[in-house]
Amino acid sequence: MEGGDLRALLATYEKEKHPTGFDRAKVTIALHVAHALTYLHSLETPVLHRDLKSKNVLLTSSLEAKLTDFGISREQADRTMTAGVGTSLWMAPEVMLGERYDDKADMFSFGVLLSELDVHVRPYSHAKENGKAPVADAVILQKVALGTLQVEFSSSSLESMVDLGLACVSLDPTKRPSSAEALYRLHTVLSQEL
């Protein structure tokens, strides 16, 4: 699409020192993604995206977001799956561990995406670039699965957006919001806070 992908936009924001936190444009991008997930998850046989990340969010020139790369999406026929797929840094712990998962795995990835929208950098960059030797993705993923590492949000971010992001990356999938709940919360942020 003419606007490129979200990862490229966020890299430009980082390079140009665009303010962190959530503005109307960023929340609207999140809203578009949540809307797409709500559609997928509410089909008669729900479809899981299974590879939600900033590179798979395409943007129009007016920053309207569209999900792409459905190459590994699957119908959720028995309501849970066990095949580990997706891009590791965005992947829910239950998927990483080969456990059964459902649409809440997409919501974990959505929470990681919210962190990216806020701070502009790839997930867990704060843990990978701590001034010491680089930390391998496998170590990062182990810490995420153990609950000792979470994505970061900026101190300038809206509390409601941080709350939504942290709920999405809860270790317990049952505590994550549904895509419809996230969509509602994003509509509320846009109408009442921005």
VEXDREN-2710 file (C-alpha; in Angstrom, 1 decimal):
% VEXDREN-2710
k/r/px/py/pz
1/MET/0.0/0.0/0.0
2/GLU/1.1/3.6/-0.6
3/GLY/1.7/4.2/3.1
4/GLY/4.0/1.2/3.5
5/ASP/3.9/-0.9/6.6
6/LEU/3.6/0.1/10.3
7/ARG/7.1/-1.1/11.1
8/ALA/8.6/1.3/8.5
9/LEU/6.5/4.2/9.8
10/LEU/7.6/3.5/13.4
11/ALA/11.2/3.3/12.3
12/THR/10.8/6.8/10.7
13/TYR/9.2/8.0/13.9
14/GLU/12.1/6.7/15.9
15/LYS/14.7/8.2/13.6
16/GLU/13.0/11.6/13.5
17/LYS/12.4/11.6/17.3
18/HIS/8.6/11.7/16.9
19/PRO/7.1/11.9/20.5
20/THR/6.4/8.6/22.1
21/GLY/3.0/8.0/23.6
22/PHE/-0.4/7.8/21.9
23/ASP/-1.9/10.4/19.7
24/ARG/-5.1/10.3/17.7
25/ALA/-3.3/8.8/14.6
26/LYS/-1.7/5.9/16.6
27/VAL/-4.9/5.1/18.5
28/THR/-6.8/5.1/15.1
29/ILE/-4.2/2.6/13.7
30/ALA/-4.8/0.4/16.7
31/LEU/-8.5/0.7/16.3
32/HIS/-8.3/-0.4/12.7
33/VAL/-6.3/-3.5/13.7
34/ALA/-8.7/-4.3/16.5
35/HIS/-11.6/-4.0/14.1
36/ALA/-9.9/-6.5/11.7
37/LEU/-9.3/-8.9/14.5
38/THR/-12.8/-8.6/15.7
39/TYR/-14.1/-9.5/12.3
40/LEU/-11.8/-12.5/12.0
41/HIS/-12.5/-13.7/15.5
42/SER/-16.3/-13.3/15.1
43/LEU/-16.7/-15.4/12.0
44/GLU/-18.9/-18.5/12.3
45/THR/-15.7/-20.5/12.4
46/PRO/-13.3/-18.0/14.0
47/VAL/-10.1/-17.3/12.1
48/LEU/-6.8/-16.6/14.0
49/HIS/-4.3/-14.4/12.3
50/ARG/-1.4/-16.1/14.1
51/ASP/1.3/-13.6/12.8
52/LEU/0.2/-10.2/13.9
53/LYS/3.2/-7.8/13.9
54/SER/3.9/-4.3/12.7
55/LYS/5.3/-5.6/9.4
56/ASN/1.9/-7.2/8.7
57/VAL/0.0/-3.9/9.2
58/LEU/-0.2/-2.0/5.9
59/LEU/-1.0/1.7/5.8
60/THR/-2.7/3.9/3.3
61/SER/-1.4/7.3/2.6
62/SER/-3.9/8.6/5.2
63/LEU/-2.7/6.0/7.8
64/GLU/-5.7/3.7/7.5
65/ALA/-4.5/0.3/8.7
66/LYS/-5.1/-3.0/6.9
67/LEU/-4.0/-6.5/8.1
68/THR/-2.0/-8.5/5.7
69/ASP/0.0/-11.8/5.5
70/PHE/-2.7/-14.4/6.2
71/GLY/-0.4/-17.1/5.0
72/ILE/-0.4/-18.9/8.4
73/SER/-3.9/-17.9/9.6
74/ARG/-6.2/-20.8/10.3
75/GLU/-9.8/-21.4/11.1
76/GLN/-10.2/-22.3/14.7
77/ALA/-12.3/-25.4/14.1
78/ASP/-12.0/-26.9/17.6
79/ARG/-11.6/-23.6/19.4
80/THR/-8.0/-24.3/20.3
81/MET/-4.9/-25.1/18.4
82/THR/-1.4/-26.2/19.3
83/ALA/0.8/-25.6/16.3
84/GLY/3.4/-23.0/17.1
85/VAL/3.5/-20.4/14.3
86/GLY/4.1/-16.7/13.9
87/THR/7.0/-14.4/14.6
88/SER/8.5/-15.1/17.9
89/LEU/8.8/-11.7/19.5
90/TRP/5.1/-11.1/19.0
91/MET/4.1/-14.6/20.0
92/ALA/2.0/-15.4/23.0
93/PRO/3.7/-17.6/25.7
94/GLU/1.2/-20.4/25.3
95/VAL/2.1/-20.6/21.6
96/MET/5.8/-20.5/22.3
97/LEU/5.4/-23.3/24.8
98/GLY/3.4/-25.5/22.4
99/GLU/0.3/-25.3/24.5
100/ARG/-3.3/-25.1/23.3
101/TYR/-4.3/-21.6/22.3
102/ASP/-7.2/-19.6/20.8
103/ASP/-8.0/-16.1/19.7
104/LYS/-6.4/-14.7/22.9
105/ALA/-3.0/-15.5/21.3
106/ASP/-3.8/-12.8/18.7
107/MET/-4.6/-10.5/21.5
108/PHE/-1.2/-11.0/23.1
109/SER/0.4/-10.0/19.7
110/PHE/-2.0/-7.0/19.6
111/GLY/-0.6/-5.9/23.0
112/VAL/2.9/-6.2/21.7
113/LEU/1.8/-4.1/18.7
114/LEU/0.4/-1.4/21.1
115/SER/3.8/-1.2/22.7
116/GLU/5.4/-0.7/19.3
117/LEU/2.9/2.1/18.5
118/ASP/3.8/3.8/21.8
119/VAL/7.6/3.6/21.9
120/HIS/8.3/3.1/18.1
121/VAL/10.9/0.3/18.6
122/ARG/10.8/-3.5/18.1
123/PRO/9.5/-5.5/21.0
124/TYR/11.8/-6.0/24.0
125/SER/14.4/-3.6/22.6
126/HIS/14.8/-2.2/26.2
127/ALA/16.0/-5.7/27.3
128/LYS/18.1/-6.4/24.2
129/GLU/20.1/-3.2/24.2
130/ASN/21.0/-2.7/27.8
131/GLY/24.6/-1.7/27.2
132/LYS/25.9/-5.2/27.6
133/ALA/26.3/-8.0/25.2
134/PRO/23.2/-8.6/22.9
135/VAL/20.5/-10.8/24.4
136/ALA/19.4/-13.6/22.2
137/ASP/15.7/-13.9/21.2
138/ALA/15.5/-17.3/22.9
139/VAL/16.5/-15.7/26.3
140/ILE/14.0/-12.9/25.7
141/LEU/11.2/-15.4/24.9
142/GLN/12.1/-17.5/28.0
143/LYS/11.8/-14.4/30.2
144/VAL/8.4/-13.5/28.6
145/ALA/7.1/-17.0/29.1
146/LEU/8.2/-16.9/32.8
147/GLY/6.6/-13.5/33.3
148/THR/9.9/-11.8/34.2
149/LEU/9.8/-9.5/31.1
150/GLN/7.1/-7.5/29.4
151/VAL/6.9/-5.1/26.6
152/GLU/7.5/-1.5/27.5
153/PHE/5.2/1.6/27.4
154/SER/6.4/5.2/27.7
155/SER/5.8/7.3/30.8
156/SER/4.1/9.8/28.5
157/SER/1.5/7.3/27.3
158/LEU/-2.2/7.5/28.1
159/GLU/-3.0/5.3/31.2
160/SER/-5.9/3.8/29.4
161/MET/-3.7/2.6/26.5
162/VAL/-1.1/1.2/28.9
163/ASP/-3.8/-0.6/30.8
164/LEU/-5.1/-2.1/27.6
165/GLY/-1.7/-3.1/26.3
166/LEU/-0.7/-4.7/29.6
167/ALA/-4.1/-6.6/29.8
168/CYS/-3.4/-7.9/26.3
169/VAL/0.0/-9.3/27.3
170/SER/-1.2/-11.0/30.4
171/LEU/0.4/-14.4/30.9
172/ASP/-3.1/-15.8/31.6
173/PRO/-5.0/-15.8/28.3
174/THR/-8.3/-15.7/30.1
175/LYS/-7.4/-12.3/31.5
176/ARG/-6.7/-10.8/28.1
177/PRO/-9.5/-8.8/26.5
178/SER/-11.3/-10.1/23.5
179/SER/-10.8/-8.2/20.2
180/ALA/-14.3/-6.8/20.6
181/GLU/-13.5/-5.5/24.1
182/ALA/-10.3/-3.9/22.8
183/LEU/-12.2/-2.3/20.0
184/TYR/-14.7/-0.8/22.4
185/ARG/-11.9/0.5/24.7
186/LEU/-10.2/2.1/21.7
187/HIS/-13.4/3.8/20.6
188/THR/-13.7/5.1/24.2
189/VAL/-10.2/6.5/24.2
190/LEU/-10.8/8.3/20.8
191/SER/-14.1/9.8/21.9
192/GLN/-13.2/10.7/25.5
193/GLU/-9.4/11.2/25.7
194/LEU/-8.1/12.5/22.4
END
